Amino acid sequence: MNVPRRCAPALAALLAASAWWLSPIGAGASALAATTVDQGEVCIACHDDIASEVGLPVAHPPARDGDCSSCHKPHAARNAGLLLERPAILCVGCHGEIAAELDRPMLHEPVAEGRCTDCHRPHGGSHEGLLAAPGVDLCATCHEVVADWQTRPNRHSPFRNGRCADCHEPHASEHPRLATKSGGAVCAKCHPVSTKFRSVHGGYPVEQADCRQCHDPHASAQAGLLQPEVHAPFAEGDCRTCHVASGSQAPFELNQTQDRLCGECHAEAVEENRSAAFPHVAGGGSNCAACHNPHAGQGQGLLHSRTNELCLSCHDPGGSASGLEGRFETHADLECSVCHAPHGGDRPLLLAENPIELCSTCHSHQHAITHPLGQGVLDPRNGQAMDCLSCHGLHEAAHDKYLYRDGRRDLCIGCHKSKGIPR
């Protein structure tokens, strides 16, 4: 075995410390006492990179105290880094307060996957809590949207000062988005209800609502941290256009049914939905607010969130709604509305055009040499006209090019059975 010269003394000490295991049982205790080693000194003799970490302002107590074997095995282990256990199990062994949080319904992804060292330094660091980077910088390593927020002229004070934990739990929460409290209760910690607060909001009891319906909790180009797109009546402060008076018993009620109210200004969209052969679930404009925010929104159309995120909040069972990997991947990073009619249409799956024309807008070369398609070519499996969806999935399928079956043979034999060769 070749050992670096600088590690030879450390190896000798480690071997001497190990000798008690081989001594007679009766002599075990005395052998152990005689071979006690300074773990910090012995380990750092080889692992000098750790020495620089331990010397940082915030040190992990076991590393600071030279108690390396509280986390590592000195000879061999099943886990990377010679750890006694997988990182998540090892960390909660001491940090019981974290273990107590793991029953909460919302887990931060690194926590759920046991990736403690994504956020924390295991030996020492420069930031409180052994964080790998300060506040916002750490969050930005995963949450790319943070960079966009930082360019906006109006930034929420906690975000601007790197205090993400003022509003978000770092490990687990009872509330969506790892919020420390539900809805407006998070905001009420710093923005208590007062006469001025009520006056700015037209006298309506907005503390009962979710502040994010109007405000961006991180940053905005709009004054007052308003969402980037603002509904005209809301921008003009004319709440009575849609709502009953603020002093009524139910001040958030609409002054008429939603389809009639929205239809006064958006008649085309409401009628498109009402008369479509395949309407979106918000049929007849009866539930426009399922997708659109009536006050302010993230983008065009006052959508609650970006198009794909919004669609996947419903059309991703087992995925976005649960935090698990979902069924529906975005096709070639396109927005859902490129292929689907958001209010409704004359085709199944709310497709904006028939599948052949729709796919040809991007895949023109493939359709110059394609399998015969159209009304004159019937799929023998179902008697329907062959189109792109006869063989390809829109979002996901088991094989390359979104094919339902292996395109080298199995896909073709599904229709051309007479051409199959027995295996």
Helices and strands as residue ranges (DSSP letters): G 5-7, H 8-18, G 19-22, G 25-27, H 28-34, H 39-46, H 48-54, E 58-59, H 61-64, G 68-70, G 80-82, H 87-94, H 96-99, E 106-107, H 109-112, G 116-118, E 124-125, G 128-130, H 135-140, H 145-150, E 154-155, H 157-160, G 164-166, E 172-173, G 176-178, H 185-188, H 195-200, G 206-208, G 211-213, E 219-220, G 223-225, E 229-230, H 232-235, G 239-241, H 258-265, H 267-275, E 278-279, G 283-285, G 288-290, E 296-297, H 307-312, G 331-333, H 336-339, E 344-345, G 348-350, H 355-360, G 366-368, E 374-378, E 385-386, G 388-390, G 400-402, H 410-413, G 417-419
